[in-house]
Amino acid sequence: MEEKIELLKKRMEEAKIIFQEINHKIPILPSKIIFEVSAGREKHECVLTKTNDNLDSALNCQFEKYKFLKSYEAIWSVDLKIIEAEISNVDLPSKFLFERLYGFINKPEEFDEEIEEEEIKEIAMPSLGDLKITIGYCSDEFVFLTGCRERGPRGHNSNKITIKISNIKTTTHDSSSDLLEKITNSIFFQIDLAFELPINIQNQRESAIERRHKQKRKRMYIDTLATISEPKYEYDNEPISLYWYAKESINMPIFQYIAFYQSIEYYFPIYSSFEAKQKIQNLIKDPRFNPNKDADISKIISTIRISNGGKSFGNERDQLKATINSCTENLELKNFFKTDENRFNFYAKNIGKDIAKQKISVESDTTDFVAEVAERIYEIRCRIVHSKVSEGNFEVLLPYSSEAKKLNYDIEMIEFISRKVLISSSRPLKI
C-alpha cells in the first residue's frame, strides 16, 4: 500500500494539487489524504481514505486533470477537452432513468424491455459541430472525484448517469459551465416535450462535512426541557400549510425561502391596516390637527396609500415591515443574531453581501433590526420572484446558483419571522 500512496502523492505534486496526509495512531481511525480541487474561484475539499480499493481507483484514472464545476455535480478538463455532469429525475433511480432514456431515444417500440447494464453503457446523442454528446454511466474520474468530495470515507457510487460533452474548446470555468447549461437545456427540453420525462443537471450535493455541520446546528436548537401540553391554539390553514411546505423543502432553498415569505405575506392586510390605523389616530389626536387645513388632510391621505383592492395599506415593503414590527421586537431580533456564533459572524462579516445589499448591523447596539431585517427579506424575495431587480441591479436568484447555497442563515432568519407571525396571529383553539 505504501508504494501506491507514494505514487499517488507524486502525481498530485506534479499536478500541483494541494494535499495533506492524516495518519492516525489509533487503528480504528482511518488514515486519509485530504486534497483540494478547484471549482472556479472556490476550492472543494476532497477526502481519500487509505484503502487498497480507493488507491487503485485513484491510480487507475486521470483525476488530476479535472476540476469541478461549482453548483453542479459536474467535472471538466481542459487537457481532455470534456465536460461531464450527473443528470437526474425526481421519480426514477439512475438505472431506470437510463433504461427509459435508451428506450425512448434508441428503440421506442421496445422501451419496456429490460436493458442489460453490461451490454449498453452509453447513448449517442446528435452531435453539434465538433462536439460529441453522450448520455451514459459515469466515468471512473467522475466516480472518484465526486465520491471524495461528497462522501469522504463512505465510498463511491459508479451507477450515476451523466451527460458527457467531448471535444470542447472552452478554457475557463465560467465558459465551460455556460456551455454545459446551454447544451443540457436544449437537449433536456426536447426530451421533456417529446417523452414527458423531465431531467436536469444534478445540483451539487452536500459534502460529508456540510451534512455534519447541519446536523450539529439542528441539535443546537433542541429544547431538551420542553414538554408538549394539550392543544391550546389554532392557526389559519393557508399560512400554516405554507410553513409546513417550507419545512419539507429543506433541499430546495429557493422554494423554502419563498414559502416562508408567503406564510408571512398572508397577514399583510391585517398588520399593515393596524399600523395605518394607529398612524391616523395619532394624527387626529394631535391638538394641532385641523380638519379644515389642507396640509393636515394631506398627511392622512399620504398615510393611507391603499392598494390590493383596499385590503391593505402601503406598498409591499411597508407591509412586510409593519407585519414584522407587530409580531416581534428589536430585542428579540438582536438576541436571535447574537445567540448563535456562526449566524452572528455571517452577518457581522457580511458574507451574504452577494445575496442582498442590505446588511444586518449585528455588531451595533443601536441597530433598528426590524427595518434592516424587513429590507433584507424583501430584497431577497424580489431576487427570487423577479427576472430582473432594478434596485441594486441584482439579477434573479437561481435555484442552482452559488448564492442560493449561501441562503442557510437567511432561511433561518425568515423562518424565525414566520414562526413569530404565526404565533402572534394564532387564536384560542375551538373544537
HELIX and SHEET records of a PDB file:
HELIX    1   1 GLU A    2  GLU A   14  1                                  13    
HELIX    2   2 ASN A   52  LEU A   59  1                                   8    
HELIX    3   3 PHE A   63  LYS A   65  5                                   3    
HELIX    4   4 SER A   94  ILE A  105  1                                  12    
HELIX    5   5 PRO A  108  GLU A  110  5                                   3    
HELIX    6   6 ASP A  140  GLU A  150  1                                  11    
HELIX    7   7 GLY A  152  ARG A  154  5                                   3    
HELIX    8   8 HIS A  173  PHE A  195  1                                  23    
HELIX    9   9 ALA A  208  MET A  220  1                                  13    
HELIX   10  10 ASN A  237  GLU A  248  1                                  12    
HELIX   11  11 PRO A  253  GLU A  265  1                                  13    
HELIX   12  12 PHE A  268  LYS A  285  1                                  18    
HELIX   13  13 ASP A  294  THR A  303  1                                  10    
HELIX   14  14 ASN A  308  GLY A  310  5                                   3    
HELIX   15  15 GLU A  316  CYS A  327  1                                  12    
HELIX   16  16 ASN A  330  LYS A  338  1                                   9    
HELIX   17  17 GLU A  341  ALA A  348  1                                   8    
HELIX   18  18 PHE A  369  VAL A  385  1                                  17    
HELIX   19  19 GLU A  391  ASN A  393  5                                   3    
HELIX   20  20 ALA A  404  LYS A  406  5                                   3    
HELIX   21  21 ASN A  408  SER A  425  1                                  18    
SHEET    1   A 3 PHE A  19  ILE A  22  0                                        
SHEET    2   A 3 LYS A  32  ALA A  39 -1                                        
SHEET    3   A 3 GLU A  42  THR A  49 -1                                        
SHEET    1   B 6 LYS A  67  PHE A  68  0                                        
SHEET    2   B 6 ALA A  74  SER A  77 -1                                        
SHEET    3   B 6 ILE A  82  SER A  88 -1                                        
SHEET    4   B 6 ILE A 161  SER A 166 -1                                        
SHEET    5   B 6 LYS A 132  TYR A 137 -1                                        
SHEET    6   B 6 GLU A 122  ALA A 124 -1                                        
SHEET    1   C 4 LYS A  67  PHE A  68  0                                        
SHEET    2   C 4 ALA A  74  SER A  77 -1                                        
SHEET    3   C 4 ILE A  82  SER A  88 -1                                        
SHEET    4   C 4 ASN A 200  ILE A 201 -1                                        
SHEET    1   D 2 TYR A 233  GLU A 234  0                                        
SHEET    2   D 2 ARG A 427  PRO A 428 -1                                        
SHEET    1   E 2 ILE A 306  SER A 307  0                                        
SHEET    2   E 2 SER A 312  PHE A 313 -1                                        
END                                                                             
